[in-house]
Every structure is written in structure tokens, then in C-alpha cells.
Amino acid sequence: MFGLSELAIILIVVITVLAAKKLPELARSAGKSARILKAEARAAREEEAGTAPAPRVVQGEIVPPGSGTTPPAARASDAPDPR
């Protein structure tokens, strides 16, 4: 009756019709994932070849757990100011 290719096409059409609102979001996240994967693969190749740039050291603040304080850099920029 139906072959595998016909069933695949019907499935794609049904998914497209039912999930039309989510498709742009899914495509966007798939693109981000592909860019991240490509960057990680490039970094791994450079590391194997020994041409990777030296790692950057970023100075930070150490806050002991349970101190109840949040360093200024860790606060969300859109959070209301507690003053």
C-alpha cells in the first residue's frame, strides 16, 4: 500500500501542520547547537595539532558557600535592585 518514503512524507506534513508554532524555535535551537558543535570540533582539532591559543585566565571572586551573599557580577542585570 504505502512505502517507507510515502509514510515519511506524510509524517513530515503532519508534524509541520501540528507543530507550526514551535518550528521556528526548534530551527533556532538546532542552528545554535550546530554552531556550538562546529566550534568545539574546531577547538579539538586545534588542540590536537598544538595550534590552540593559550588559555585565558579570568580573575574572579571566591564566595564561600552558605555566606548568603551574591557577588555583584553574578546578579542578573534585569533583576530589581534590592535597595
Backbone as a ProteinNet text record, in pm:
[ID]
protein_1_A
[PRIMARY]
MFGLSELAIILIVVITVLAAKKLPELARSAGKSARILKAEARAAREEEAGTAPAPRVVQGEIVPPGSGTTPPAARASDAPDPR
[TERTIARY]
83	0	88	143.9	233.6	375.3	469.3	609.5	666	791.1	856.1	868.2	898.9	915.7	783.1	671.4	541.8	501.8	525.8	493.4	578.1	705.5	792.3	741	697.4	645.2	517.3	429.1	304.7	335.5	430.7	469.5	525.3	608.2	665.4	555.3	458.5	348.3	264.3	234.7	153.7	226.1	355.2	433.1	435.9	453	456.3	324.2	214	82.6	54.7	84.6	52.4	148	272.6	372.6	422.2	338.4	379.6	430.8	375.5	418.1	558.1	594.9	723.1	836.8	808	913.2	1021.9	989.6	1097.6	1189.2	1130.5	1210.2	1300	1246	1325.5	1439	1411	1514.5	1623.8	1584.4	1681	1772.4	1714.1	1795.6	1883.4	1835.4	1919	2037.1	2015.6	2124.8	2228.5	2182.9	2275.7	2356.8	2289.9	2359.8	2464.6	2430.8	2526.2	2647.1	2625.5	2737.8	2827.4	2767.4	2845.6	2926.2	2862.6	2931.5	3047.9	3027.3	3132.7	3249.8	3219.2	3324.4	3402.9	3333.6	3401.6	3488.3	3440.9	3520.6	3645.7	3630.3	3745.5	3846.8	3798	3887.4	3959.9	3890.4	3954.1	4062.8	4034.3	4135.8	4258	4235.3	4346.9	4427.5	4358.2	4427	4514	4463	4540.8	4661.7	4644.8	4753.3	4852.5	4816	4904.6	4904.9	4805.8	4799.9	4696	4643.4	4540.5	4602.8	4531.5	4584.2	4592.2	4677.9	4693.9	4562.8	4526.6	4401	4407.2	4292.7	4283.4	4252.1	4311.6	4283.1	4195.2	4080.6	3986.2	3982.1	4014.1	4013.6	3869.5	3840.9	3705	3706.4	3589	3570.9	3531.3	3587.6	3550.1	3458.2	3339.2	3241.5	3216.8	3241.5	3218.5	3070.5	3042.3	2901.5	2830.8	2706.5	2626.7	2650	2728.4	2753.9	2634.7	2545.6	2425.4	2448.1	2566.9	2593.3	2614.8	2578.4	2598.1	2696	2802.4	2895	2823.7	2864.9	2795	2787.2	2889.9	2890.2	2790.1	2748.7	2658.2	2511.6	2483	2344.6	2290.9	2165	2102	2086.5	2114	2106.1	1962.7	1867.5	1728.5	1655	1724.5	1660.5	1642.3	1535.9	1515.1	1622.4	1660	1761.2	1700.2	1764.7	1704.9	1706.8	1753.3	1759	1626.8
-118.1	0	125.2	163.6	278.9	229	293.6	261.1	345.9	322.8	395.9	545.2	577.2	718.7	794.6	731.1	797.9	822.4	720.8	738.3	848.8	859.5	964.4	1102.4	1115.4	1244	1280.2	1184.2	1209.8	1250.4	1182.1	1215	1357.2	1395.6	1531.2	1635.8	1610	1705	1717	1604.9	1607.6	1683.6	1658.2	1728.9	1878.3	1913.6	2055.3	2124.1	2058.2	2118.9	2131.4	2026.4	2027	2110.1	2122.7	2191.5	2319	2386.5	2505.4	2616.6	2629.1	2735.2	2710.6	2584.6	2550.8	2538.5	2532.7	2509.1	2617	2746.4	2846.1	2831.6	2802.4	2784.7	2661.1	2552.5	2431.3	2454	2525.5	2553.5	2641.7	2739.5	2827.7	2749.8	2662	2584.9	2484.3	2429.5	2338.4	2413.5	2536.4	2617.2	2650.1	2685.4	2713.7	2589.8	2475.2	2350.5	2318	2340.1	2313.7	2406.2	2534.1	2627.1	2586.7	2546.5	2503.9	2380	2283.7	2160.3	2189.8	2279.1	2314	2381.5	2471.6	2540.9	2443.3	2350.3	2251.6	2159.1	2118.2	2032.1	2105.6	2234.2	2313.8	2326.9	2350.9	2364.6	2233.2	2120.6	1991.1	1964.4	1999.9	1983.1	2069.5	2195.2	2285.3	2235.9	2181.2	2129.8	2009.4	1920.4	1805	1848.2	1950	1996.5	2081.7	2125.4	2207.9	2354	2396.5	2536.4	2615.8	2557.9	2626.7	2744	2854.7	2967.7	2931.9	3001.1	2976.5	3008.1	2929.3	2956	3089.2	3158.1	3284.9	3259.1	3336.8	3327.4	3446.3	3416.3	3520.8	3525.1	3641.8	3657.1	3667.2	3602.4	3605.5	3620.4	3620.8	3632.5	3496.9	3457.9	3332.6	3365.3	3309.3	3331.3	3196.6	3187.8	3059.4	3022.7	2893.9	2852.6	2882.1	2921.1	2947.7	3084.1	3169.2	3301.1	3394.1	3358.8	3439.3	3562.5	3578.6	3694.2	3648.6	3733.8	3707.2	3810.8	3766.8	3865.5	3952.9	4079.2	4171.9	4120.4	4050.2	4002.6	3890.7	3821.9	3708.3	3750.2	3873.2	3918.6	3937.4	3909.3	3930.2	4079.5	4121.2	4263.8	4312.8	4225	4268.3	4248.6	4200.6	4181	4316.7	4332.3	4460.3	4481.4	4604.7	4639.9	4626.4	4552	4528.2	4648.8	4764.2	4882.3	4938
0	0	0	116.9	124	146	79.9	101	213.7	244.9	353.4	321.8	197.8	161.6	170	128.8	136.9	281.4	366.5	508.8	571.9	532.7	585.5	544.5	420.1	372.4	447.2	466.2	539.5	683.2	745.6	882.8	891.5	796.5	795.8	780.7	693.4	672.9	800	864.3	986.5	1096.8	1112.3	1215	1184.5	1059	1019.9	1052.5	1023.3	1047.3	1197	1273.1	1415.3	1499.7	1456.3	1538	1471.3	1396.4	1322.4	1413.8	1534.5	1626.2	1680.6	1697.3	1758.9	1658	1528.3	1429.2	1428.4	1432.7	1434.1	1556	1670.2	1790.8	1779.1	1724.4	1705.2	1606	1497.4	1398.9	1458.6	1538.1	1602.5	1697.3	1777.9	1871.3	1798.3	1687.6	1608.5	1548.4	1504.2	1449.9	1555.7	1675.1	1784.9	1819.4	1823.1	1854.9	1749.1	1623.2	1515.1	1525.7	1557.9	1572.9	1689.2	1801.3	1917.2	1883.3	1816.8	1779.3	1685.7	1589.6	1495.1	1567.4	1660.6	1735.3	1822.6	1886.1	1970.8	1886.8	1769.1	1681.2	1633.8	1600	1556.4	1669.7	1791.8	1906.8	1934.9	1919.5	1942.6	1837.8	1711.9	1605.7	1633.8	1673.2	1702.3	1821.7	1920.4	2038.5	2001.8	1916.7	1872.7	1791.7	1707.7	1622.8	1701.6	1818.9	1900.8	1861.2	1783.6	1740.7	1818.3	1922.7	2001	2076.6	2084.5	2161.7	2309.6	2379.7	2523.1	2594.8	2694.5	2765.4	2839.2	2841.5	2912.3	3058	3144	3287.1	3322.3	3380.2	3418.2	3570.2	3624.9	3770.4	3818.4	3928.5	3982	4132.4	4188.8	4332.3	4387.5	4497.7	4561.2	4678.1	4674.3	4779.8	4846.1	4977.5	5044	5041	5024.2	5019.4	5151.9	5141.3	5260.5	5321.6	5257	5314.9	5295.8	5202.9	5182.8	5098.9	5043.8	4958.7	4816.4	4725.3	4583.6	4531.3	4463.4	4407.8	4304.9	4291.1	4200.3	4057.3	4009.6	3871.5	3849.8	3955.2	3940.8	3943.6	3978.6	3983.3	3842.4	3824.3	3694.1	3669.3	3546.9	3516.9	3513.3	3487.1	3480.6	3613.6	3714.8	3844.9	3913.3	3987.9	4057.7	4163.7	4180.9	4279.5	4419.7	4511.5	4643.4	4735.6	4693.3	4780.1	4811.8
[MASK]
+++++++++++++++++++++++++++++++++++++++++++++++++++++++++++++++++++++++++++++++++++

